[in-house]
Structure formats: C-alpha cells, structure tokens
C-alpha cells in the first residue's frame, strides 16, 4: 500500500467512528504500527483534516474533509463508474443527469493517471426496456422521501383494483424491472409496498409525517427480517 492509499484508508477508518477512537485501535485495524499511525495523523492534520484528539485519549474526524487530490484504487474506480452508468441507464432522467455530473466532478479532481483509468473503463451496462410508467413518478417520490412528506396516492393493484391512500414514503427500491415505494400506509396502519408503475397519481402534502424516515426504515427492516445493507 502506498502512503497516499494509507492516508486515504486512515480517513475512511476515522469516518467509520462517530466517537473518539484510540490510536492503538486504528493501528490494529489498518495493520500498521502505532508510531506510523501517529505520523500519518500528523500528516493529515497538516493538510487541513480537522482531526481532534491526542495519543492515549483517542481521535475523531469532523465531517466535510476530502484529501486533495481525491484518491481511489482502480477497483474502487471501476465500482464507481459501473454504479454511475447503471444509475444513468436505470433511473429517471433527473437522477441519471446527476450521476453524469457527479462522475464529471470526480474526474476533474483525479490525478492524470487515475483519470486515464477512468476514461478506459470497460465495464458496461446493458440497454434498458422500461415498462410504461416505471420512471414517471420517481423524482416526486424521491423528493417526498427526502423531505419526509406525506403523499396522497391513487393506486391500482395487480388485480386491477383501485384505491386511494395516504402514505409516508421512506425508501425506494430499484429492481431490474420494478421500482417499489416502501411506505407506512395510514389506511392499512402498517408497512406496505407500492410499485411505481401502478401509481395513477400522487400529490405531495405540505405536511411532514410524524416519524423520521430513518426510524421508519429501521422498524421496517426489523419487521421484514432484513439485516445488512440490502
């Protein structure tokens, strides 16, 4: 591992801890000596990283700092490019454009050698064939989730039955041929899943739902028996 990669790895380890972590713990996680760790922390602090703490007490990194220039391994770049290409091809126009812009920003701050790796990436995403209505409501759904707003929806289920409901949307699942809204349904008083392409209409209320979306997500995961990052 080069020194630049080691410094980046140290930043990632620090970001993974919300509370002060001792130098001994960090050194063990990275497989380096405590002396090397202290030297690397001093280097990061000299470059502007807002790392507070001291030996024997622990260290914590305040959010908002990136190492200049931005550094990635070749495999990390491949993952980024593939992910951005998938977003561009498999979501709505707004999110796809944002993926392109984000990739352009990343490319603009990469060292020349890494930029060549980015330009030469050969991991491709196949063409999409969306069923009608798959992406039509996605921007409004994402906005409601982001702002934790109630939605009034008209929905048609798999049997063609129509219903009107008020929901609290808190997650959006992207599957190969479906986009699924995960929400608390006021009508059913429980968690429900709604296919985006079966939404006939939706209206965002100027009312914030009474629980935080992360809390709803946690409860839904527990109820569904979901662990990890699915």
C-alpha positions as CSV (number, residue, x, y, z in Angstrom):
1,X,0.0,0.0,0.0
2,X,1.4,3.4,-1.0
3,X,1.5,6.2,1.5
4,X,-1.4,8.0,-0.3
5,X,-3.5,4.9,-0.2
6,X,-2.7,4.5,3.5
7,X,-3.7,8.1,4.3
8,X,-7.0,7.6,2.4
9,X,-7.6,4.3,4.3
10,X,-7.0,6.1,7.6
11,X,-9.5,8.8,6.6
12,X,-12.1,6.0,5.9
13,X,-11.4,4.4,9.2
14,X,-11.8,7.7,11.0
15,X,-15.1,8.3,9.2
16,X,-16.4,5.0,10.4
17,X,-16.2,6.1,14.0
18,X,-18.6,8.7,15.4
19,X,-16.8,8.8,18.7
20,X,-13.1,9.2,19.6
21,X,-11.1,6.0,18.7
22,X,-7.7,5.2,20.2
23,X,-4.6,5.1,18.1
24,X,-4.0,1.5,19.2
25,X,-7.4,0.5,17.8
26,X,-6.8,2.4,14.5
27,X,-3.3,0.9,14.1
28,X,-4.6,-2.6,14.6
29,X,-7.5,-2.0,12.1
30,X,-5.0,-0.8,9.5
31,X,-2.2,-3.3,10.2
32,X,0.4,-0.6,10.9
33,X,2.4,0.4,13.9
34,X,1.1,3.0,16.3
35,X,4.1,5.2,15.6
36,X,3.3,5.1,11.8
37,X,-0.3,5.9,12.7
38,X,0.6,9.0,14.7
39,X,2.8,10.2,11.9
40,X,0.0,9.7,9.4
41,X,-2.5,11.6,11.6
42,X,0.0,14.5,11.9
43,X,0.3,14.5,8.0
44,X,-3.4,14.6,7.6
45,X,-3.7,17.4,10.1
46,X,-1.0,19.4,8.3
47,X,-3.1,19.0,5.1
48,X,-6.1,20.5,6.7
49,X,-8.0,17.5,8.0
50,X,-10.0,18.5,11.1
51,X,-8.8,15.6,13.4
52,X,-9.1,16.3,17.1
53,X,-7.6,14.2,19.9
54,X,-4.3,13.1,21.2
55,X,-2.3,9.9,22.0
56,X,-3.8,8.0,24.8
57,X,-7.2,9.7,24.5
58,X,-8.4,9.0,21.0
59,X,-9.1,10.7,17.7
60,X,-12.2,11.8,15.9
61,X,-12.6,13.3,12.4
62,X,-15.1,16.1,11.9
63,X,-17.1,15.7,8.7
64,X,-16.6,17.6,5.5
65,X,-12.9,17.0,4.6
66,X,-11.6,15.2,1.4
67,X,-8.0,14.5,0.7
68,X,-6.7,16.6,-2.2
69,X,-6.3,15.2,-4.8
70,X,-9.2,12.7,-4.5
71,X,-7.7,9.2,-4.5
72,X,-9.3,5.8,-5.4
73,X,-7.9,2.4,-6.2
74,X,-8.5,1.0,-9.7
75,X,-11.2,-1.4,-8.3
76,X,-12.9,1.5,-6.5
77,X,-13.0,3.5,-9.7
78,X,-14.5,0.5,-11.6
79,X,-17.2,0.2,-8.9
80,X,-17.9,4.0,-9.2
81,X,-18.1,4.0,-13.0
82,X,-20.3,0.9,-13.1
83,X,-22.6,2.3,-10.5
84,X,-22.9,5.7,-12.2
85,X,-23.6,4.1,-15.5
86,X,-26.3,1.9,-14.0
87,X,-27.9,4.9,-12.4
88,X,-27.8,6.8,-15.7
89,X,-29.4,4.0,-17.6
90,X,-31.8,2.6,-15.0
91,X,-33.4,5.5,-13.1
92,X,-35.2,8.7,-14.0
93,X,-33.7,11.5,-16.1
94,X,-33.0,13.8,-13.2
95,X,-31.1,11.1,-11.2
96,X,-29.3,10.0,-14.4
97,X,-28.1,13.5,-15.1
98,X,-26.9,13.9,-11.5
99,X,-24.9,10.7,-11.9
100,X,-23.2,12.1,-15.0
101,X,-22.4,15.4,-13.2
102,X,-21.1,13.6,-10.2
103,X,-18.8,11.5,-12.4
104,X,-17.5,14.6,-14.1
105,X,-16.8,16.2,-10.8
106,X,-14.8,13.2,-9.6
107,X,-12.9,13.0,-12.9
108,X,-11.9,16.7,-12.7
109,X,-10.1,16.2,-9.4
110,X,-8.4,12.9,-10.1
111,X,-4.6,12.7,-10.9
112,X,-3.9,12.2,-14.6
113,X,-3.0,8.5,-14.2
114,X,-6.3,7.8,-12.4
115,X,-8.3,9.8,-14.9
116,X,-6.9,7.6,-17.7
117,X,-8.1,4.6,-15.8
118,X,-11.5,6.2,-15.6
119,X,-11.7,7.0,-19.3
120,X,-10.5,3.5,-20.2
121,X,-13.1,1.7,-18.0
122,X,-14.7,-1.2,-20.0
123,X,-17.5,-2.3,-17.5
124,X,-20.7,-1.7,-19.4
125,X,-24.4,-1.6,-18.5
126,X,-26.9,-3.2,-21.0
127,X,-29.7,-1.3,-22.6
128,X,-32.9,-0.8,-20.7
129,X,-36.5,-1.6,-21.7
130,X,-38.7,0.1,-19.2
131,X,-42.4,-0.8,-18.8
132,X,-44.8,2.2,-19.1
133,X,-44.8,4.4,-16.0
134,X,-41.7,3.0,-14.5
135,X,-39.8,6.3,-14.0
136,X,-42.6,8.8,-14.3
137,X,-43.1,9.5,-10.6
138,X,-39.6,8.8,-9.3
139,X,-38.5,12.5,-8.9
140,X,-41.6,13.4,-6.9
141,X,-41.2,10.2,-4.8
142,X,-37.6,10.9,-4.1
143,X,-38.4,14.5,-3.1
144,X,-41.2,13.3,-0.7
145,X,-38.8,10.8,0.9
146,X,-36.0,13.4,1.3
147,X,-38.4,15.9,2.9
148,X,-40.4,13.3,4.9
149,X,-43.7,14.5,3.4
150,X,-47.0,12.6,3.3
151,X,-48.3,11.5,-0.1
152,X,-51.9,11.1,-1.3
153,X,-51.9,8.4,-4.0
154,X,-54.3,6.7,-6.4
155,X,-53.1,3.2,-6.9
156,X,-54.1,0.1,-8.9
157,X,-53.0,-3.3,-7.6
158,X,-52.1,-6.4,-9.5
159,X,-55.8,-7.4,-9.8
160,X,-56.8,-4.0,-11.2
161,X,-58.5,-2.8,-8.0
162,X,-58.2,0.9,-7.5
163,X,-57.6,2.6,-4.1
164,X,-56.8,6.0,-2.7
165,X,-54.4,6.2,0.3
166,X,-52.2,8.5,2.3
167,X,-48.7,7.1,2.8
168,X,-45.5,8.0,4.5
169,X,-42.8,7.1,1.9
170,X,-39.3,6.4,3.3
171,X,-37.5,4.2,0.9
172,X,-37.4,3.4,-2.8
173,X,-36.3,0.0,-4.1
174,X,-34.7,-0.4,-7.5
175,X,-35.2,-3.8,-9.0
176,X,-34.4,-4.9,-12.6
177,X,-37.9,-4.5,-13.9
178,X,-39.7,-2.7,-11.0
179,X,-39.4,0.3,-8.7
180,X,-41.0,-0.2,-5.4
181,X,-42.0,2.5,-2.9
182,X,-41.7,1.4,0.8
183,X,-44.1,3.3,3.0
184,X,-46.2,3.4,6.1
185,X,-49.9,3.3,4.9
186,X,-52.3,5.3,7.1
187,X,-55.3,3.3,5.6
188,X,-53.8,-0.1,6.5
189,X,-51.9,1.1,9.6
190,X,-48.8,-0.8,8.5
191,X,-45.9,-1.0,6.2
192,X,-46.8,-1.5,2.5
193,X,-45.0,-1.8,-0.8
194,X,-46.3,0.0,-3.9
195,X,-45.0,-0.5,-7.5
196,X,-44.2,2.9,-9.0
197,X,-45.6,1.9,-12.4
198,X,-49.0,1.2,-10.8
199,X,-49.3,4.7,-9.3
200,X,-52.0,6.5,-11.2
201,X,-51.4,9.9,-9.5
202,X,-49.8,11.3,-6.4
203,X,-50.0,14.6,-4.5
204,X,-47.4,15.7,-2.0
205,X,-48.9,17.2,1.1
206,X,-47.2,20.1,2.8
207,X,-47.3,18.0,5.9
208,X,-44.3,16.3,7.4
209,X,-45.1,12.8,8.6
210,X,-44.8,12.4,12.4
211,X,-41.8,10.0,12.4
212,X,-38.3,10.3,10.9
213,X,-37.6,8.2,7.8
214,X,-34.6,6.5,9.4
215,X,-36.7,5.4,12.3
216,X,-39.3,4.0,9.9
217,X,-36.6,2.3,7.9
218,X,-35.2,0.7,11.0
219,X,-38.7,-0.6,12.1
220,X,-39.4,-1.9,8.5
221,X,-36.1,-3.7,8.4
222,X,-36.8,-5.4,11.7
223,X,-40.3,-6.3,10.7
224,X,-39.1,-7.8,7.4
225,X,-36.1,-9.5,9.0
226,X,-33.7,-7.6,6.8
227,X,-30.1,-7.2,8.0
228,X,-27.0,-5.6,6.5
229,X,-27.2,-3.1,3.6
230,X,-29.9,-4.6,1.4
